[in-house]
């Protein structure tokens, strides 16, 4: 759902950029006030995992693919504010290092996926969680919230395309919603499986009843990081090559030729330059991106989170 440059006009890019900046400002303030410093390494791990998982496009009906957005997953682990910051960091790295999403459309992508998808999805999760208790209640809440987050983000994207005059509202809304209703099922399943695995192995990370003060255990971070690297190295090269939901809609409605590349990145399209094997080029790009993503999110978290005993 990464919008490239050329799909949105100047006014839409400016408005969504302002909305994204405002949403991130609120999230950053909340992270500074409430996130414990002991969870900063978990921010790095969540960002690395979401980045690696977003490389794994899965096939959907009709020759379309989808990939994890990860907003609900990050929010369940860290809270909605830190989750939004994590997804924004992923989108920024994807834009500037891999040309995944436009530079001028970055505000729209952050607004759709980091703000609307994460905050909206977590709102649904919290609402359902209050009514359904226990493990089954949590997994049900995660399933529904992750599905909703994908649909919410797709509707925001459709509105921006209509507001820009790229496609008529009467066709782009049903087209975007229709394909992402299916993609959302994959988002829901992946998110629920990851949360279930974490809940079984380390319930203190996501279950308030088991949460304990102190730093996240180093073996948890190491195992999670190894899993993220494994996904990037050994699974990403075999991801579906079918167009994703937005690309499919753009092709169907005839505005795919509007896409532009305004900035050449170091590793375009997740292909490491100078490597002849496409699979190896993707694996190396994923490895580099996952390592950078962990470091970037860790540093961002370290800078944002208030020191214990600080003002």
N, C-alpha and C positions, 0 to 999 in steps of 0.2 A: 504493500500500500504506500510505498515511498513515491511521492509525487515528484516527477522530474521538472526541471525548468521548462517553461513554454506552455504548461497546462494552465497556469494561473496568470491573470493580468496583474498590473502593478498595484491597483487598489486592494485586491484580495491578498496579495503577498504582504502588503504593508499592514493591513488589519490583522491578519493571522500572526504576523510577526509580533505585533504589539500584544495580542492576546497571549501568545506563547511566553513572551517576556514577563507579562504580568503573572501568569500562572506559575512560572518558574520562580519568580521573586517570592511569591507566597510559599511555595514549596521549600525554597532555600531557608527562609525565615523559620519555618516550622522544623526543618531538620536541625538548624542551629539551636533551637530552643528545646527540642524534645529527644532527639536521637542520642542514645548513649555512645560515647566514644568507642566502647568495646565492640560496637557493630560496624565500625568503619571497614574492617577487612571483609565483612559479609557484603557490603556494598560493592567492593571490587569483585567478589566471587559472583554475585548476582549479575553484574554487568557483563562479566566474561561469559557466563553461561548463556545469557540471553543473546549476546552477540553470536556465539557459536551456534545456538539453536536457530537463530534467524537465517542462517545460511542453509538450513535443511528444508528446502521447499518440498512439500508433500503433494502428491497428485489429488485433484478433486475432479468431480464429474465434468464432462464437456471439454476436456483438454485444458483445464485450468489448474494452477497450483496455488498453494497457500503456504504461509510460514508463520511461526509463532510471533506474536507481538510482545508478550511477556509482561505486560503492565500489571496484570492481576497477580502473577507469580511474584514479581518484585515487591508489590504492595503487601502481600500476605507475609512475606519474609521480613520486610523492613518498615511497613507502614506506607500509606499513600504518598506522603511528601517525599520520602527518600526513594520510593519506587518511581515517582515521576522524574526525579533527578537522574536516577540510573538509566531510565529509558531515553531521556534527553541526551545523556552522555553517549549512549550507543548510537543514536541517530546522528549526532555531530561527527563522531568518528567515521561512520559509514559514509557520510556526505563528503568529507574532505579527504579521506584516505582512499576510498573505494568508488567514488562517484555514484553512490547509491542514494538517490534523492537529490534534488536540485539545490543549489546554493541559495537562490532567491526563494525557493519553496521550503527552505529549512524550517522557517517559522510555522508554516502550515503543517509540516510533518510532525514537529514537536507538539503543536497544539492538538492535532488529531490523535496521535499515539501516546504521547507522554502525559498530556493533560486530560483530554476527553476520555481516552481509552483507559488510562490508569485510575484517575479519580472516579470516573463513572462506573467502571467495573468494580472498584473497591466499595463504592457506595452500595451497589447491588449485593456484594458479598456481605457487608456488614448488616444489611437489612435481613437477608435470608438467615445469616448466622444467629441473629437474635431469636429467631423462631425455631431453629433446628439445632439441637445440642449434640455434643459428642462427635465421634469421628465421622459417622455417616452424615451428620448435619454439616460438618465442615466441608467434606468432599462434595456434597450436593451444592453447597453455596459456591464453592470454587468452580464447579462445572458451569453453573448458570451464569456466574459473574464473568468468567472468561469468555463465554459465548457472547454475552451482552457487550463486553468491551470491544470485541471485534466489530459487532454491528454498529455500536455507537461511533467508532472511529470511521467506519465506512460511510455512515450518513453525514458526518462532518465533512469528509472528503467530497461527497456528492454535492453538498451545499456549496462548497468552495468552487467546484467546477461549474455549477449553475450560476453562481454569483459572478464568475469571470466571463460568462457567456460562451464557455468552451463547449457545453452541451446543454440541451434544454432540460429544465428541472423534471418535466414529465417523463423523460426517458432515463436520465442519469440516476435518479433516486431509486427507481425499481431495479435498474440494472446493477448498481453497486450493492444495494441491500440484498438482492437475490443471490448473487454469487458469494457474498460474505456471510450469509446465513449458513452456507455449507462450509466455508472456510472456518467459521466460528466453531463448528463441531470439532475440527482438528485442534484448534486452540484450546477448547475446553478439555478434550481428552488428554493432550500433552500436559497441560497445567495441572490437571487433577492427578495424573500419574506421578508427576514430580513431587507435588505436595504430599501425596500418600506415601511415597518413598521416604521423604524427609520426616514425615510424622512417625513412621514406623522406626526409622533409624535414630533420629535426633529430635524427639518431640519438643525439646526445650527451645528450638529455633522458631517454632510457629504456634505453639500451644501455650496460652498465657498461664494455664494451670501448672505447667512444667518449667516455665521460664525461670532462670536463675541469674543473679548478677554475675558480672565478670566477663572476661573476653571469650569470644567464640573459640572453641578448642581447635588447636592447630591441625589435628588429624582430620577434622571436619572440613577445614579450608583446603587442605592438601587433596583430600579425596574429591571434593567438588571441582577443584581446579583441574585435576587429572581427567575427570569426566568431560569437562568443557574442552580441554585440549584434544581428547580422543574424538569427540564429535567433530571438531574442526578438521582434524587430520584424516580420519578414516571414514567418516560418514558424509561430510559435506561434498566431496567429489562425486558422490552418487545421488545427489539431490535431483529432484525433478527439474527438467529443463523447460517445462511448459510455462507459458506466461502466467504471472500472478493475477489476482482479481482485478486490480486497476488496469494492468496491461491488457487483459482480456476485454474489459469494458471499453477501453480506448480503441482497440482494434474493431470491436463490433460497432461502435458509434462513430468511428471514422475520425477521431482526433489524435490518433497515435503519432501522426507526422508532425504534430506541434512540439514534440519533445525536443529539447535542445541540451547540449552540454556546454556550459559556460566556463567550466574550469576543468583542466586535465589533472587528474589525481595521480599519485605515485603507483597505486595498485588498482587500475581500473577494472571494474566488473569482477573483482575477486580473482584476478589472474596475475600471479607474480610475473613481472616482466623478465624476459630472458630465459624462461623455462619452457621447453618445447612440449612437454607432456601436459595436456590440459588438466588431467586429474591431479598431477603433482603440483602444478601451478596453483590450483584451487586450495589444495591441502596446505601449501606453504603460506598462501595469503591468509587462510584461516588461522594458522599457527601464529603468524605475526600479529594479526588483528586481535586474537584472544589475549595474547601477552600484553599488548598495548592497552587493550580495554581494561584489563584488571588493574594495571598500573595507573591509568588515567582516573578510573572511578575511585581507586584507593586514595589518590592524591586529592581529588575533589572532596571526598568525604572527610579526609584529615583536615583540609582547610576550612570546611564548612561547619563541622561539628564542634560545639563549644567544649573547651577543656574542662574536666572536672575541677570544680572549685573556682572556675573563671567567672568573669562578670556576666 
